[in-house]
Amino acid sequence: MLPLIGSLGTPELLIILGIVVLLFGATKLPDLARGSGRALRIFKAETKGLTDDEEDTPEATTSAQEIAQQRELESRQADLDRRQAEIDAERERLNRPDGA
């Protein structure tokens, strides 16, 4: 797979970016990037937890609780972001001069 990535040039990457924008829309791209970043952070935290040898200590339990709290906060933040996007879209719709 690596030789394929190395052979991608600027035109190919621009085409791929254009397809992504068409599929997800420009308004969904920030949410997509934000969600990908959160997933990567959670993945890193989980893999780090697997490599730690002290899983039976209270610190590991606290870490698991912190991860659960972090997931809950991220879920709430995603919901707030979604609602804010809806509000912004409605505000834009209402601010249009033609009223449509």
VMD Tcl script that builds the backbone (N, CA, C; Angstrom):
set m [mol new atoms 300]
animate dup $m
set s [atomselect $m all]
$s set {name element resname resid chain x y z} {
  {N N MET 1 A 0.820 -1.182 0.000}
  {CA C MET 1 A 0.000 0.000 0.000}
  {C C MET 1 A 0.871 1.256 0.000}
  {N N LEU 2 A 2.014 1.210 0.584}
  {CA C LEU 2 A 2.881 2.378 0.627}
  {C C LEU 2 A 3.341 2.834 -0.747}
  {N N PRO 3 A 3.688 1.917 -1.673}
  {CA C PRO 3 A 4.069 2.409 -2.998}
  {C C PRO 3 A 2.931 3.171 -3.686}
  {N N LEU 4 A 1.696 2.797 -3.413}
  {CA C LEU 4 A 0.555 3.496 -4.001}
  {C C LEU 4 A 0.468 4.922 -3.468}
  {N N ILE 5 A 0.691 5.088 -2.177}
  {CA C ILE 5 A 0.630 6.423 -1.587}
  {C C ILE 5 A 1.754 7.295 -2.133}
  {N N GLY 6 A 2.932 6.711 -2.306}
  {CA C GLY 6 A 4.063 7.474 -2.820}
  {C C GLY 6 A 3.865 7.933 -4.250}
  {N N SER 7 A 3.029 7.234 -5.010}
  {CA C SER 7 A 2.830 7.598 -6.404}
  {C C SER 7 A 1.725 8.638 -6.593}
  {N N LEU 8 A 1.045 9.029 -5.520}
  {CA C LEU 8 A 0.005 10.052 -5.632}
  {C C LEU 8 A 0.652 11.425 -5.744}
  {N N GLY 9 A 0.276 12.140 -6.757}
  {CA C GLY 9 A 0.796 13.488 -6.946}
  {C C GLY 9 A -0.241 14.527 -6.559}
  {N N THR 10 A 0.080 15.758 -6.805}
  {CA C THR 10 A -0.821 16.855 -6.456}
  {C C THR 10 A -2.155 16.767 -7.200}
  {N N PRO 11 A -2.162 16.482 -8.497}
  {CA C PRO 11 A -3.465 16.404 -9.180}
  {C C PRO 11 A -4.363 15.304 -8.612}
  {N N GLU 12 A -3.764 14.164 -8.292}
  {CA C GLU 12 A -4.557 13.070 -7.744}
  {C C GLU 12 A -5.126 13.438 -6.381}
  {N N LEU 13 A -4.300 14.079 -5.550}
  {CA C LEU 13 A -4.763 14.475 -4.224}
  {C C LEU 13 A -5.870 15.525 -4.315}
  {N N LEU 14 A -5.771 16.429 -5.285}
  {CA C LEU 14 A -6.823 17.427 -5.470}
  {C C LEU 14 A -8.126 16.775 -5.924}
  {N N ILE 15 A -8.029 15.775 -6.779}
  {CA C ILE 15 A -9.222 15.050 -7.223}
  {C C ILE 15 A -9.865 14.333 -6.045}
  {N N ILE 16 A -9.047 13.677 -5.223}
  {CA C ILE 16 A -9.568 12.976 -4.049}
  {C C ILE 16 A -10.227 13.974 -3.098}
  {N N LEU 17 A -9.593 15.115 -2.874}
  {CA C LEU 17 A -10.163 16.145 -2.006}
  {C C LEU 17 A -11.496 16.643 -2.565}
  {N N GLY 18 A -11.559 16.828 -3.868}
  {CA C GLY 18 A -12.810 17.257 -4.494}
  {C C GLY 18 A -13.921 16.242 -4.310}
  {N N ILE 19 A -13.597 14.970 -4.435}
  {CA C ILE 19 A -14.592 13.912 -4.237}
  {C C ILE 19 A -15.080 13.912 -2.794}
  {N N VAL 20 A -14.157 14.078 -1.852}
  {CA C VAL 20 A -14.541 14.110 -0.433}
  {C C VAL 20 A -15.473 15.287 -0.164}
  {N N VAL 21 A -15.166 16.443 -0.732}
  {CA C VAL 21 A -16.027 17.618 -0.541}
  {C C VAL 21 A -17.399 17.367 -1.149}
  {N N LEU 22 A -17.449 16.737 -2.306}
  {CA C LEU 22 A -18.737 16.441 -2.931}
  {C C LEU 22 A -19.541 15.439 -2.115}
  {N N LEU 23 A -18.871 14.437 -1.556}
  {CA C LEU 23 A -19.573 13.412 -0.789}
  {C C LEU 23 A -20.088 13.941 0.544}
  {N N PHE 24 A -19.263 14.669 1.256}
  {CA C PHE 24 A -19.623 15.077 2.606}
  {C C PHE 24 A -20.135 16.508 2.686}
  {N N GLY 25 A -19.864 17.307 1.720}
  {CA C GLY 25 A -20.267 18.702 1.763}
  {C C GLY 25 A -19.302 19.511 2.606}
  {N N ALA 26 A -19.141 20.750 2.261}
  {CA C ALA 26 A -18.169 21.606 2.948}
  {C C ALA 26 A -18.541 21.828 4.402}
  {N N THR 27 A -19.825 21.793 4.735}
  {CA C THR 27 A -20.226 22.031 6.123}
  {C C THR 27 A -19.947 20.838 7.015}
  {N N LYS 28 A -19.871 19.650 6.458}
  {CA C LYS 28 A -19.636 18.445 7.262}
  {C C LYS 28 A -18.155 18.152 7.464}
  {N N LEU 29 A -17.280 18.744 6.665}
  {CA C LEU 29 A -15.851 18.443 6.765}
  {C C LEU 29 A -15.254 18.779 8.127}
  {N N PRO 30 A -15.564 19.918 8.747}
  {CA C PRO 30 A -14.999 20.162 10.083}
  {C C PRO 30 A -15.442 19.125 11.106}
  {N N ASP 31 A -16.718 18.719 11.044}
  {CA C ASP 31 A -17.198 17.683 11.960}
  {C C ASP 31 A -16.495 16.366 11.701}
  {N N LEU 32 A -16.265 16.055 10.433}
  {CA C LEU 32 A -15.570 14.820 10.077}
  {C C LEU 32 A -14.142 14.837 10.603}
  {N N ALA 33 A -13.456 15.946 10.433}
  {CA C ALA 33 A -12.080 16.062 10.926}
  {C C ALA 33 A -12.041 16.011 12.448}
  {N N ARG 34 A -12.980 16.682 13.098}
  {CA C ARG 34 A -13.033 16.692 14.556}
  {C C ARG 34 A -13.286 15.277 15.086}
  {N N GLY 35 A -14.218 14.578 14.479}
  {CA C GLY 35 A -14.514 13.214 14.904}
  {C C GLY 35 A -13.340 12.276 14.679}
  {N N SER 36 A -12.641 12.461 13.566}
  {CA C SER 36 A -11.458 11.631 13.300}
  {C C SER 36 A -10.371 11.888 14.331}
  {N N GLY 37 A -10.180 13.141 14.694}
  {CA C GLY 37 A -9.182 13.478 15.708}
  {C C GLY 37 A -9.521 12.879 17.059}
  {N N ARG 38 A -10.793 12.934 17.422}
  {CA C ARG 38 A -11.219 12.342 18.696}
  {C C ARG 38 A -11.018 10.835 18.682}
  {N N ALA 39 A -11.382 10.207 17.579}
  {CA C ALA 39 A -11.212 8.757 17.487}
  {C C ALA 39 A -9.742 8.375 17.589}
  {N N LEU 40 A -8.876 9.155 16.967}
  {CA C LEU 40 A -7.445 8.881 17.040}
  {C C LEU 40 A -6.933 9.041 18.463}
  {N N ARG 41 A -7.396 10.086 19.173}
  {CA C ARG 41 A -6.991 10.279 20.568}
  {C C ARG 41 A -7.435 9.111 21.439}
  {N N ILE 42 A -8.661 8.655 21.256}
  {CA C ILE 42 A -9.168 7.524 22.032}
  {C C ILE 42 A -8.375 6.274 21.701}
  {N N PHE 43 A -8.087 6.070 20.422}
  {CA C PHE 43 A -7.314 4.899 20.016}
  {C C PHE 43 A -5.935 4.911 20.659}
  {N N LYS 44 A -5.281 6.075 20.656}
  {CA C LYS 44 A -3.958 6.179 21.275}
  {C C LYS 44 A -4.035 5.904 22.771}
  {N N ALA 45 A -5.063 6.423 23.423}
  {CA C ALA 45 A -5.213 6.196 24.863}
  {C C ALA 45 A -5.424 4.715 25.157}
  {N N GLU 46 A -6.212 4.053 24.329}
  {CA C GLU 46 A -6.466 2.626 24.538}
  {C C GLU 46 A -5.214 1.793 24.293}
  {N N THR 47 A -4.470 2.094 23.245}
  {CA C THR 47 A -3.255 1.318 22.984}
  {C C THR 47 A -2.207 1.571 24.054}
  {N N LYS 48 A -2.153 2.792 24.565}
  {CA C LYS 48 A -1.225 3.080 25.668}
  {C C LYS 48 A -1.638 2.299 26.907}
  {N N GLY 49 A -2.927 2.202 27.144}
  {CA C GLY 49 A -3.428 1.436 28.285}
  {C C GLY 49 A -3.090 -0.036 28.174}
  {N N LEU 50 A -3.053 -0.563 26.961}
  {CA C LEU 50 A -2.707 -1.973 26.776}
  {C C LEU 50 A -1.238 -2.233 27.043}
  {N N THR 51 A -0.394 -1.266 26.767}
  {CA C THR 51 A 1.039 -1.469 26.966}
  {C C THR 51 A 1.460 -1.271 28.414}
  {N N ASP 52 A 0.632 -0.615 29.211}
  {CA C ASP 52 A 0.968 -0.432 30.627}
  {C C ASP 52 A 0.825 -1.759 31.365}
  {N N ASP 53 A 1.790 -2.042 32.229}
  {CA C ASP 53 A 1.763 -3.281 32.998}
  {C C ASP 53 A 0.972 -3.147 34.289}
  {N N GLU 54 A 0.654 -1.961 34.703}
  {CA C GLU 54 A 0.001 -1.734 35.976}
  {C C GLU 54 A -1.505 -1.568 35.803}
  {N N GLU 55 A -2.153 -2.537 35.240}
  {CA C GLU 55 A -3.582 -2.420 34.983}
  {C C GLU 55 A -4.416 -2.700 36.221}
  {N N ASP 56 A -3.877 -3.389 37.214}
  {CA C ASP 56 A -4.638 -3.739 38.403}
  {C C ASP 56 A -4.544 -2.680 39.493}
  {N N THR 57 A -3.775 -1.650 39.299}
  {CA C THR 57 A -3.610 -0.617 40.316}
  {C C THR 57 A -4.792 0.343 40.286}
  {N N PRO 58 A -5.027 1.059 41.386}
  {CA C PRO 58 A -6.112 2.054 41.389}
  {C C PRO 58 A -5.910 3.144 40.343}
  {N N GLU 59 A -4.642 3.428 39.995}
  {CA C GLU 59 A -4.382 4.440 38.973}
  {C C GLU 59 A -4.980 4.026 37.635}
  {N N ALA 60 A -4.902 2.734 37.325}
  {CA C ALA 60 A -5.474 2.251 36.068}
  {C C ALA 60 A -6.988 2.394 36.092}
  {N N THR 61 A -7.604 2.136 37.250}
  {CA C THR 61 A -9.047 2.302 37.375}
  {C C THR 61 A -9.419 3.766 37.192}
  {N N THR 62 A -8.653 4.638 37.787}
  {CA C THR 62 A -8.899 6.068 37.616}
  {C C THR 62 A -8.750 6.450 36.148}
  {N N SER 63 A -7.750 5.884 35.501}
  {CA C SER 63 A -7.545 6.173 34.089}
  {C C SER 63 A -8.746 5.712 33.266}
  {N N ALA 64 A -9.276 4.532 33.583}
  {CA C ALA 64 A -10.452 4.033 32.870}
  {C C ALA 64 A -11.646 4.950 33.116}
  {N N GLN 65 A -11.774 5.441 34.345}
  {CA C GLN 65 A -12.865 6.365 34.648}
  {C C GLN 65 A -12.683 7.676 33.889}
  {N N GLU 66 A -11.449 8.144 33.812}
  {CA C GLU 66 A -11.188 9.376 33.078}
  {C C GLU 66 A -11.500 9.210 31.599}
  {N N ILE 67 A -11.169 8.047 31.058}
  {CA C ILE 67 A -11.469 7.785 29.646}
  {C C ILE 67 A -12.975 7.780 29.427}
  {N N ALA 68 A -13.717 7.153 30.356}
  {CA C ALA 68 A -15.174 7.127 30.238}
  {C C ALA 68 A -15.743 8.543 30.319}
  {N N GLN 69 A -15.210 9.351 31.232}
  {CA C GLN 69 A -15.664 10.734 31.342}
  {C C GLN 69 A -15.321 11.516 30.077}
  {N N GLN 70 A -14.136 11.273 29.537}
  {CA C GLN 70 A -13.720 11.958 28.312}
  {C C GLN 70 A -14.651 11.602 27.152}
  {N N ARG 71 A -15.016 10.337 27.066}
  {CA C ARG 71 A -15.932 9.915 25.996}
  {C C ARG 71 A -17.287 10.593 26.147}
  {N N GLU 72 A -17.765 10.680 27.389}
  {CA C GLU 72 A -19.041 11.338 27.629}
  {C C GLU 72 A -18.963 12.814 27.239}
  {N N LEU 73 A -17.880 13.469 27.626}
  {CA C LEU 73 A -17.703 14.873 27.262}
  {C C LEU 73 A -17.626 15.057 25.750}
  {N N GLU 74 A -16.926 14.153 25.074}
  {CA C GLU 74 A -16.813 14.246 23.620}
  {C C GLU 74 A -18.167 14.035 22.955}
  {N N SER 75 A -18.956 13.119 23.517}
  {CA C SER 75 A -20.290 12.879 22.981}
  {C C SER 75 A -21.158 14.128 23.135}
  {N N ARG 76 A -21.084 14.734 24.309}
  {CA C ARG 76 A -21.854 15.958 24.536}
  {C C ARG 76 A -21.375 17.091 23.627}
  {N N GLN 77 A -20.056 17.184 23.449}
  {CA C GLN 77 A -19.510 18.233 22.583}
  {C C GLN 77 A -19.965 18.027 21.141}
  {N N ALA 78 A -19.982 16.781 20.691}
  {CA C ALA 78 A -20.439 16.498 19.328}
  {C C ALA 78 A -21.903 16.901 19.166}
  {N N ASP 79 A -22.715 16.623 20.199}
  {CA C ASP 79 A -24.118 17.006 20.154}
  {C C ASP 79 A -24.257 18.528 20.112}
  {N N LEU 80 A -23.478 19.213 20.937}
  {CA C LEU 80 A -23.506 20.679 20.928}
  {C C LEU 80 A -23.054 21.238 19.584}
  {N N ASP 81 A -22.013 20.651 19.006}
  {CA C ASP 81 A -21.530 21.099 17.699}
  {C C ASP 81 A -22.598 20.916 16.631}
  {N N ARG 82 A -23.295 19.777 16.699}
  {CA C ARG 82 A -24.355 19.509 15.727}
  {C C ARG 82 A -25.480 20.530 15.878}
  {N N ARG 83 A -25.871 20.792 17.116}
  {CA C ARG 83 A -26.937 21.762 17.353}
  {C C ARG 83 A -26.521 23.167 16.927}
  {N N GLN 84 A -25.257 23.520 17.190}
  {CA C GLN 84 A -24.767 24.837 16.780}
  {C C GLN 84 A -24.793 24.970 15.260}
  {N N ALA 85 A -24.441 23.902 14.563}
  {CA C ALA 85 A -24.479 23.931 13.103}
  {C C ALA 85 A -25.910 24.123 12.606}
  {N N GLU 86 A -26.864 23.471 13.273}
  {CA C GLU 86 A -28.265 23.642 12.895}
  {C C GLU 86 A -28.714 25.085 13.129}
  {N N ILE 87 A -28.307 25.644 14.265}
  {CA C ILE 87 A -28.667 27.032 14.574}
  {C C ILE 87 A -28.054 27.979 13.551}
  {N N ASP 88 A -26.791 27.757 13.223}
  {CA C ASP 88 A -26.121 28.607 12.239}
  {C C ASP 88 A -26.798 28.517 10.879}
  {N N ALA 89 A -27.190 27.313 10.486}
  {CA C ALA 89 A -27.865 27.139 9.201}
  {C C ALA 89 A -29.212 27.857 9.202}
  {N N GLU 90 A -29.938 27.741 10.309}
  {CA C GLU 90 A -31.233 28.416 10.400}
  {C C GLU 90 A -31.050 29.933 10.401}
  {N N ARG 91 A -30.031 30.430 11.083}
  {CA C ARG 91 A -29.750 31.862 11.111}
  {C C ARG 91 A -29.432 32.356 9.697}
  {N N GLU 92 A -28.628 31.586 8.969}
  {CA C GLU 92 A -28.300 31.960 7.587}
  {C C GLU 92 A -29.561 31.997 6.730}
  {N N ARG 93 A -30.424 31.002 6.929}
  {CA C ARG 93 A -31.655 30.944 6.154}
  {C C ARG 93 A -32.533 32.158 6.454}
  {N N LEU 94 A -32.614 32.531 7.727}
  {CA C LEU 94 A -33.453 33.667 8.108}
  {C C LEU 94 A -32.858 35.007 7.689}
  {N N ASN 95 A -31.558 35.085 7.568}
  {CA C ASN 95 A -30.902 36.343 7.203}
  {C C ASN 95 A -30.860 36.588 5.703}
  {N N ARG 96 A -31.269 35.621 4.925}
  {CA C ARG 96 A -31.273 35.822 3.476}
  {C C ARG 96 A -32.316 36.878 3.113}
  {N N PRO 97 A -31.970 37.773 2.189}
  {CA C PRO 97 A -32.906 38.850 1.829}
  {C C PRO 97 A -34.162 38.345 1.129}
  {N N ASP 98 A -34.068 37.230 0.408}
  {CA C ASP 98 A -35.239 36.745 -0.316}
  {C C ASP 98 A -36.175 35.944 0.579}
  {N N GLY 99 A -35.744 35.583 1.798}
  {CA C GLY 99 A -36.595 34.870 2.742}
  {C C GLY 99 A -36.767 33.405 2.435}
  {N N ALA 100 A -36.047 32.865 1.438}
  {CA C ALA 100 A -36.201 31.458 1.069}
  {C C ALA 100 A -35.285 30.584 1.860}
}
mol reanalyze $m
mol bondsrecalc $m
mol representation Tube
mol addrep $m
